[in-house]
Amino acid sequence: MTNKLNPTLKKPAPLKKKLSRHQEPLQDKEKFLSIEQKIQRLRQKREKLHLNQALFFTKEVQRILQDEFSLEMALVILEKTWATASKNQKEEWSKHVPSFRAAFVSAYEKESQAHEPILEQI
């Protein structure tokens, strides 16, 4: 509103609005920190998932190689087999990737139900 004597003079804004303007940066900062915390939790979940995938892979290799198992042996076999495989063989292996992932998810869900349901939270 303008003052009748001085049309350019405006009525001061209510105190409540001034307070909310000063609180906005604090709320923005809290939202930012909350988002940062969520990002950090997701990174931790991703890291845990990668670790569990590696453990599952190791267990599967151990199951296949049985008494002959060692990490070095598994890496040598993988490297030599991949290097000497034909393009058709590599394509055939690629077709089996979804079945390995499905087996991992199934095994991981069984294990995580006893501990912590990570996949349901993601």
HELIX and SHEET records of a PDB file:
HELIX    1   1 LEU A   15  LEU A   65  1                                  51    
HELIX    2   2 GLN A   66  GLU A   68  5                                   3    
HELIX    3   3 LEU A   71  THR A   84  1                                  14    
HELIX    4   4 LYS A   87  LYS A   95  1                                   9    
HELIX    5   5 VAL A   97  HIS A  115  1                                  19    
HELIX    6   6 ILE A  118  GLN A  121  1                                   4    
END                                                                             
